[in-house]
Amino acid sequence: MAGVPDAPSPATLLADARDAWPTDPDGAAARLADGLAAVEAAGAIDPAARVRLRARLGQLRLFLGDVPGALRALLEASEIAPDGYAELQLGNALAWRGRPDDAAAALVHAEAARAAARRSRDGPLALASSCLLGELRLAGGDADAAVHAYGEALGISEFARDEAASVTPLAGLAAAHHAGRAPAKAGPLARRALARAETAGDAAGAARAWLVLAAAEQDVGAFGRAAEAADAAPHRPLALRARRRRVEAGGGGDRPALRARARAMGLVGEAAALGRADEDEAEAPPA
């Protein structure tokens, strides 16, 4: 930036975080936060770039299991300027927090992100916002609407001829069919998602596929594979969800320890789910 020769550009900050993430995810998020603070203090960044950097910081903090920190960054972004990606990540963070009123708020943000994508003809944002809408509809018990939303996202990836981008839509479509009118479609769709995730190196996508396979094929061990994949991503809230599902399926696990971890992450919904049964009794840890 003019007048501040030593200030890193937003593109440099994002690239540094991306490059550091595979080997040092916690450090990548911390350095992005420090770099953002430095360029803001120097006045070396325009509002649109500030919003995108805060949206990315919020996303990384969510992946690391810091839901309160993610929401702080995303709410700050929303106060600077309207942005579809900030709306998307705010909706995602609210969905993961899981308070009783968060689902409705998350839906508002997901719809705003999709509207922004349509206005700007932003394919990746359209795909991601449709996936979030599918997730929210499925969590709300409307499998048909979830099938429609995930199908729309899959269509976007197919139009772009991007198999890597199809992983989350395929896994979501599998989950929606499993909960809806065509459960027999779930296993094959999840297998397609898993194969594409492994080809693309998408560990979080693989975790989502394993979660569907665990339910569709009644394979308790697949919950463990989902957790391992989410750990590798890392996507710590997703890993916790996989372990919670394993406990619920009778696959073993320490329910009180998981509940404490969910509370520490700010995953209110996951903590509540873990507290509904055997509240004061830990199951035996897995062998």
N, C-alpha and C positions, 0 to 999 in steps of 0.2 A: 504494500500500500504506500502511496505517496506520503512522504514525510515521516514514515515509520519503517525504515529499511529493514530492520531486524525482526519485524513482526511476521510470523508465518501466515501464509494465505489460508483461507478456509479449505481449499483443495488439498494443501499440504497437510493440514491437521487431519482431514478425513482419510487421506492416503496413509498417514502414519498409524492411525488407529486401525485401519484395515490390515496393514502389514503386520502389526504387533499382535493382533487378536489371536491368531492360531497358537502362539507359544506363550503369550502373557496377557490373557484377556482382562484381568483386573488392572494390570498396568496400562493397558491400552485405553481403558475408560478413564483412568486417573489422569493420564497425560492429555487426553482430549479435553477433560474438564480444566486442567491447568492452562492449556494452550488457549482455550476459549476465554478464560478469565483474563489472560494476558492481552489478547488482541482487543477485548472489550475495554480494558483499562486504558489501552493506548489509543482508543478511538479508531482502530484500524479495521473496522468491519462494518458492512452495511446491514440494514435490518433484515433483508431476505436471507443473507448468509448466516446471520445470528440465529434465525429461526431454524434453518436446516441443521446447523451444528447442534443446537439444543435438542432438536428432534432425534438426531443420531445418538447423542449422549443419553437421552432418555431410553432409547431402544437398548443400548448396551447395558445400562444399569438394570433394566428389566431382565435381560438375559442372565445377568449375574445374580439375580435374586434380591435386588434392592428396589422393591416396588415404591416405597416412599420417596427415595431419591429419584427414581424415574419420573414419578408424578411431579415432583418439584421442577425438574428440568422442563417437562412438557407443558406445565401450566405457565411457567415463565415464557416459554416460546409462544404460547397462545396469546399472551399479552402484548407481544411485540408487533406481530403482523399476521394476517390470515395465511395459512399454508396447509395444503392438503396432506403432506407427509406428517406434519405435527398433529393434525386431526387424527390421522390413522394411528399414530403411536399412542396418542392420548386415549383413544378408544381401546386399543389393545391393553394398555396398562390398567385401565379401569376394569376391563373384563377379567384380567388376572387377579386384581385385588379382590373382587367378588363380594363387596358389601351388598346388602339387599337392594339398594337403589342404583348400584353401579351399572347394571345391565342396560337399563333405559338410557342412562347418560352415554354409555359406550355406543349404543345404537345410533344416537344423535351424531356422535363424532364420526362413526363409520359412514353414515349417509353423507355427511359433509365432505368426507374424503372422496367418496365416489363421485359426488357432484363436481368437486374440484378436478378430478381426473377427467371427467367428461368435458368440462369446459376447456381444459388444456390439452385434451387428447393424449394424456399421459398413460400409456399402456401398463407399465409396471405398477403405478399407483392404482389404476382401475382393477388390476388383478388382485393386488393385496387387499384393497378395500372390499372387494367382493368376497374374498376368503374370510375376512373378519366378519362380514355380515352373515356368511354361512355359519361360522362358529357361534355367533350370538343367537341366530335363529335356532340352531340345533340345541344349544344350551337352554333356550326357552321352550323347547318341546315341539317346535314346528319343523319337522323333518322335511316336509314338502318344500317349504321356503328355503331350507338349507340346501336341498338338492338343486334348486334353481340357482341359488347364489354361487355355489361351488361349480355348477355346470357352466355358468357365465365365465367364471375365472378360468376354467379349463379351456373354454373356447378362445379366450384371449391368448393363452399360451400356445394353443395349436395354430392360431392365426399367425403368431410370431415365429412359429416353428422352433420353439424353445422348450426342449424336453426338461431341462433343469427347472424351468419355471412352472412346469406342470406337476411337480411333486406334491406341493401342499394342496392344490385343487383336487388331485386324485385321492390323496389320503382323506381329505375332508368329504369328498363325494362318497367314498367308501363308508365313512362313519355315518353320514346322513342316510345312506341306503340301509345300513345295518339297523338304524333306529326307526326306519320308515317302512315303506311298502315293499321293498325289494331286498331283503337281507341277503339273499343268495348272491347278489352282486358285490357284496362288501369284500369278501376274501380276494377274488380276482383283481379288483381295483386296488386294494391295498398291496397286493403283490407287485402290480405294475408300479405303484408309487415307490415301493421299497427298491425295486431294481433300478429305477431312475435315480433315486436318492443315492444309492451306492455308486452309480456311475458318475454322478455330479459331485460326490463328496459332501452331500447335504446331510449332516448327522442329525439335525433337528427334524428334517423331513423323514428320515429313516425312523426316528423315534415315534413320530406321529403314525407312520404306517404300522410299526410294531404294535402300537396301542390298539389299532383297529383289528389287527390279526389276532391279538390276544383275546379280544371279545368275540370276534366272528368265528374263530376256530377253537375257542375254549382252551387256549394254550396259556396256562398261567406263567410258564417260563418266558413267554414273549413279553410280559410286563417287565421282567428283569432286563431283557435285551433293549426294550424301549428306554429304560432308565440309563443303561450304559451308553446308548447312543446320545441321549440328551446331555449326559455328563460330558461327553466328548465334544459337543457342539461349541461351547457349553450353552445350555438353556436350563438353568437350575430350577425355575418353576416347573417346567415340563418334566424334568427328572423327578421332582418331588411328586407330581401328579401320578407318574408311572408307578412309583413306589407305593403311593396311597392306594392305587387301583390293585396292586399286587396284594396288599394287606387285605383289602375288601374281598378279593377272590380266594382268600385262604392260603396264599402262597408264602406267608410268613413275613415278619417285619416288626419293627418296634414302633407301635402306633403313638405312644406318648412322645417319643423322640422326634418322630415326623411332625407331630402336631406342634411341638416347640419350635422346630425349624420353620414350619409354615408361618407361625406367628412372627418369628424373627425376620422373615423375608417380607412381611406385610401381606401375605396371601390369606386374607380373611376367610374367603370361601373354602379354601383347602383346609384351613385349621378347623373350621366348623364341621366340614365333612369328616374329618378325622376324629372329632369329638363326639359324634353322634352315637357311637357304639363302643363298648368296652373302654369307657372314658378313663378309668383308673387302672386298667390292666394292660400291660405290654404283652404282645404275642412273642413267641420265641423268635430270635433273629434267624434269618435264612442261613442254611449251612454253607 
